[in-house]
């Protein structure tokens, strides 16, 4: 449908137009590509209707006032923008009204015949033929007969071409990468004019400008072992291509071809032209000339280049290179100039300071010696060349010559006589280096006169892309299964396209690798991508992005970045877009926070990624995140990331493989120590360690050994070094995890022998005898319920487990998990089990378990019901609890939901009942070990008299007796102090100008006060010190004496407990029968007989004597009967 728009001129520097903003947004929303949008412009000029065809640049029209050539008052809603020279070539004026319509189908051009608009255009075209070839597709998209095409060279010089005819014959054609452009020459006429016979048909005089092919670079030194055996370096500046990759396959070993690098559309410039030193060698956009050889060993669509060619073009693996013919003859060189180049960006020769005096002879001799050294390096390189080989030298190119273990770089410059003359640019800027080459034999090179010029630096046009794919592979172990699975999946994504098309199978989604910090996600992902980059079926390029660097960018900036990332990946396809820490950039939505930004970023990324992946089949996404739930769910549900693999904490075998890999690739001390280290033993003691923890652990072990003294060559690690390094080392998974530590051991617990035995079988044996249990086909017991009367040792048993079983211990009080917000309690349960899984082997202890896991249906809010459901899911999942043991304690097991008591969850219920006579005697004996008990005390008699007391009550009996002993000792001490004070008297008579007084300090020792005059000395010769002042001074003296004693004790290395043990028995209170009798008379049982009987009935029914009768649904009216926890 025709629509009238206004033409606006702005300096676009290409033959494309910008559409109105509404049109551009509609086309982008429909997923239309700018390359496929063709428009027809029509307007009336007098009585003649004129038509023109143009392409869309992908941009939208800006404000009409932004251009000086815009018509005043023009609206952007009906305005199109184009370059002034392009518009004038079509016969348009600024502000002119034209009709615009979309052309639905346009054929791709096969060949196009063009001619220069003038002789000046032909000369400029001859001089910059390579640049025009490289940039033609970026500036021109639609061609039609009799069109005047405008092209800009380096953004400054204008070249005009006239279209003669197009093939196929059509109103217009699209110019593509496979189209052939034929330019007819136009020689400047002599002054006398030309005869009619010279006026030939331009199309008949047309000659091919070039025949080119765009290929992906394969650096021979970076090839995989499989390809390196087939493709060898055949000489400097020689490339190898598959015969089918060349259009006519007419390559010979003597061919001279032009090789240039096509940069990515979004490549960043390294330096500006204004800041760059004009004397530096510019590398990156200067083409070179090479010889080409056909080889069937080179993959189709690729060109194998040497390190020499790579450095000269500033290329990398899988860069897009343009290989084209050239009609320029080889130049005859009488001599060449080699200028030493510093590859670090600075000249090799350090400039000497300015001195206002004649140059010394030593300076000239040093310069001559350096020139002779460089000349000898070049001659040695010539002598190493094959006798019958040919070498192509390009003017202005970089030449790297091997010298020892490194390379010496030179800039090759031809003499002025060998260079063609160039017209001066209109803007007085220096002309670019002419494209001249020379083919030399070994004999000709040896006869060349070589001059060593002044040293110069080097400047790169574009920044090098940060990639770690070609780095030395990191040591990997225990992740072979993950790598194989990911490699197989991505291989299907990037290859076998014909098979997928035959069965109409849609393209697969991306690959998401999840794992905690330090689990090795990045190393594993890079290893996977490195394998695909070396696989001959894929040869995938990698675009690596650290998403954390862009987490704070604005959404419009991120939208541009997303498009640039995918454009770069598509430009080098087949390729992989590696997004590291994707959850930092596109996190999941948070329930109680504003998630609008995260949702918007996810929608933008999903839209761009879906469009680009549909358009380019050989483009895959690899991302890493901590968890699947930490990435925005829309990326998962849309199947953009369809394959998800989690790196779980490594098991014993995996840790052993990791340690072996790290030691084999580590320092010499690790390699030397590997045969004498029992890695299986070390791996068994590093449960819960991640890959990064194992690496830090090895570094710590080496540090511990080296700090003992000696050199690295004299020492090797022993098993004891690993044990010493593990002391105090906390793996990353346990940092921030609150782990309880206890000093309680089995010796501190009396009775409960059967319960302790089952605890050992469940918790200690699977870790102690892991090799035996690993061969057991049965599912191990992972949950225990401790129930019994209050104060009978349930929590004490759990405390002893933390120390005796060698497991990490996390204690949770029941109400800590409950939260009034919906979903918060369940999340607390999930987080708790994740903490325990990270700290495995770990015991998860729930105290007062009946408060968080009651029978479902009795809670009006439903909080505990959801907690129970979450507990059931966590305790009996599909994979079970590997390395996590659940220990629960309660005094009311009948209130716990029965589903939690089934096998697979809390497998075994252990009764901690009221202690018997023998158990009470054991409890009293365990408690008496920590106190001073008189030998006459009969603990068995005490056990007989404590019938009905729990373990906690028995502890209270001895504690009360100990307090009674302390009270009696204090009373005796106070009596001794009073007796000493009465004997010493209150004060002593004054002597001379002083006064003497006495008192006691905190330790009961006598303190003598001496006052030597001053304000406190009265006229009567008495010291004016009050009792309060004396007491204050005595206290300070006591503190000072105590501090000195503590310092002496610390310096001698004796701890307070040791000092207490070494103290004489007479200085500590001793519990006697009298003290114990007082305690027995005052201590009462914490459980009444009625309560104990009721609990016994509950436990008896719980253990097996259940009637099987169903409840009638009515509430209980019994006293003390709990009916609900709401």
Secondary structure by P-SEA (a helix, b strand, c coil): cbbbbbbbbccccccbbbccaaaaaaaaaaccccccbbbbbbbbcccbbbbbbbbbccbbbcccccccccccccccccbbbbbaaaaaaacccccbbbbbbbbcbbbbbcbbbbbbccaaaaaaaaacaaaaaaccccccccccccbbbbbbccccbbbbbbbccccccccbbbbcccbbbbbbbbcccccccccccccccccccccccbbbbbbbbbccccccaaaaaccccccccbbbbbccccccccccccbbbbbbbbcccccccccccccccccccccccbbbbbbbbbbccccccbbbbcaaaaaaaccccccbbbbbbbccccccccbbbbbbbcccccccccccccccccccaaaaaaaaaaaaaaaaaaaaaaaaccccbbbbbbccbbbbbbcccbbbbbbbbcccccccccccccccccccccbbbbbbcaaaaaaccccccccbbbbbccccccccccccccccccaaaaaaaaaaaaaaaccaaaaaaaacccbbbbbbbbbcccccaaaaaaaaaaaaaacccccbbbbcccccccccccaaaaaaaaaaaaaaaaaaccccccccccccccccccccccaaaaaaaaaaaaaaaaaaaaacccbbbbbbccccccccccccccccccbbbbbccccaaaaaaaaaaaaaaccaaaaaaccccaaaaaaaaaccccaaaaaaaaaaaaaaaaaaccccccccccaaaaaaaacccccccccccbbbbbcccccccccaaaaaaaaaacccccccaaaaaaacccccccbbbbbccccccaaaaaaaaaccccbbbbbbccccccccccaaaaaaaaaaaaaaaaaccbbbbbcccccccccccccccaaaaaaaaaaaaaaccccccccbbbbbbbcccccccccccccccccbbbbbccccaaaaaaaaaaaaccccccccccaaaaaaaaccccaaaaaaaaaaaaaaaaaaaaaaaaaaaaaaaaaacccccccccbbbbbbcccccbbbbbbbcccccccccccccccaaaaaaaaaaaaaaaaaaaaaaaaaacccaaaaaaacccccbbbbcaaaaaaaaacccccccaaaaaaaaaaaaaaaccccccccccccccccccccccc
